[in-house]
Amino acid sequence: MPPWFHSFATNLGFLRLGLLCLALFNIALPVIYYLIFPEAGTDVTYSGWRAIPTLVTPVMAPLLVVVVLFDAVMSRVRVADARGEERAKYLAIYRIELLSIGIMLAYWVPYFSAL
């Protein structure tokens, strides 16, 4: 593992890194699914592995946006109280979380508005 990634992952922390990976996986899974099965108007599957990208990820998307947004607010609170290196750490975390929220919204808003 490159040293910059190790320090980046250490600064984010295990739970925050897991949350961001889950949020990005929630976007990647349907994209991969529709690349493999490119049929337009694919019906919802209620059983098996195909139920995950057609049922689970659309349900998890708003929940993950809210949870990441809450963590971004908490990181912003920590920025207000911190000084020096700790302030820079939480400011970087805040920006990364806002970026991930933007990516999630850019992907999922067109999906939900088409319903």
C-alpha positions as CSV (number, residue, x, y, z in Angstrom):
1,M,0.0,0.0,0.0
2,P,1.5,3.4,-0.9
3,P,2.4,5.6,2.1
4,W,0.1,8.4,1.0
5,F,-2.9,6.1,1.0
6,H,-2.0,4.6,4.3
7,S,-1.8,8.1,5.9
8,F,-5.0,9.1,4.1
9,A,-6.9,6.0,5.4
10,T,-5.5,6.5,8.9
11,N,-6.6,10.2,9.0
12,L,-10.1,9.3,7.8
13,G,-10.6,6.5,10.3
14,F,-12.0,3.0,9.9
15,L,-15.7,3.9,10.2
16,R,-15.6,7.0,8.0
17,L,-13.6,5.1,5.3
18,G,-16.0,2.3,5.4
19,L,-19.0,4.7,5.1
20,L,-17.4,6.4,2.1
21,C,-16.6,3.1,0.4
22,L,-20.1,1.9,1.0
23,A,-21.5,5.1,-0.5
24,L,-19.3,4.8,-3.6
25,F,-20.1,1.1,-3.9
26,N,-23.8,2.0,-3.9
27,I,-23.1,4.0,-7.0
28,A,-20.7,1.5,-8.7
29,L,-22.9,-1.6,-8.3
30,P,-25.8,-0.4,-10.5
31,V,-23.4,1.0,-13.0
32,I,-21.6,-2.3,-13.3
33,Y,-25.0,-4.1,-13.4
34,Y,-26.2,-2.0,-16.3
35,L,-22.9,-2.4,-18.2
36,I,-23.2,-6.2,-17.9
37,F,-27.0,-6.3,-18.6
38,P,-27.5,-3.3,-21.0
39,E,-31.2,-4.0,-21.8
40,A,-33.3,-0.9,-21.6
41,G,-36.3,-1.1,-19.3
42,T,-35.0,-4.0,-17.2
43,D,-37.6,-5.1,-14.8
44,V,-37.1,-5.2,-11.0
45,T,-35.8,-8.5,-9.8
46,Y,-37.2,-9.6,-6.4
47,S,-34.9,-12.6,-5.7
48,G,-31.3,-13.6,-6.2
49,W,-28.3,-11.4,-6.7
50,R,-30.0,-9.2,-9.3
51,A,-32.2,-7.9,-6.5
52,I,-29.3,-6.0,-5.0
53,P,-28.8,-3.4,-7.8
54,T,-32.5,-3.2,-8.6
55,L,-34.0,-3.0,-5.1
56,V,-31.3,-2.6,-2.4
57,T,-29.1,0.2,-3.9
58,P,-32.0,2.6,-4.7
59,V,-33.3,2.2,-1.1
60,M,-29.8,2.7,0.4
61,A,-29.0,5.8,-1.6
62,P,-31.0,8.3,0.3
63,L,-30.0,6.7,3.6
64,L,-26.3,6.9,2.7
65,V,-26.6,10.6,1.6
66,V,-28.2,11.5,5.0
67,V,-25.5,9.6,7.0
68,V,-22.6,11.0,5.0
69,L,-24.2,14.5,5.3
70,F,-24.5,14.0,9.1
71,D,-20.8,13.0,9.3
72,A,-19.9,16.1,7.2
73,V,-21.7,18.3,9.6
74,M,-19.9,16.7,12.6
75,S,-16.6,17.1,10.8
76,R,-17.4,20.8,10.3
77,V,-18.2,21.1,14.0
78,R,-14.8,19.6,14.7
79,V,-13.2,22.1,12.3
80,A,-14.7,25.0,14.3
81,D,-13.1,23.7,17.6
82,A,-9.8,22.4,16.3
83,R,-6.4,24.2,15.7
84,G,-3.5,23.4,13.5
85,E,-3.0,20.0,12.1
86,E,-6.2,18.6,13.5
87,R,-8.2,21.4,11.9
88,A,-6.6,20.6,8.5
89,K,-7.4,16.9,9.0
90,Y,-11.1,17.5,9.6
91,L,-11.4,20.2,6.9
92,A,-10.0,17.6,4.4
93,I,-12.5,15.0,5.7
94,Y,-15.3,17.6,5.4
95,R,-14.4,18.3,1.8
96,I,-14.1,14.6,0.9
97,E,-17.5,13.9,2.3
98,L,-19.1,16.9,0.4
99,L,-17.5,15.5,-2.7
100,S,-18.9,12.1,-2.1
101,I,-22.4,13.6,-1.4
102,G,-22.1,15.5,-4.7
103,I,-21.2,12.3,-6.6
104,M,-24.1,10.4,-5.0
105,L,-26.6,13.2,-5.8
106,A,-25.3,13.5,-9.3
107,Y,-25.9,9.8,-9.9
108,W,-29.1,9.2,-8.0
109,V,-31.2,12.4,-8.5
110,P,-31.8,11.7,-12.2
111,Y,-32.8,8.1,-11.3
112,F,-35.3,9.2,-8.7
113,S,-36.7,12.1,-10.8
114,A,-37.4,9.6,-13.7
115,L,-39.7,7.6,-11.4
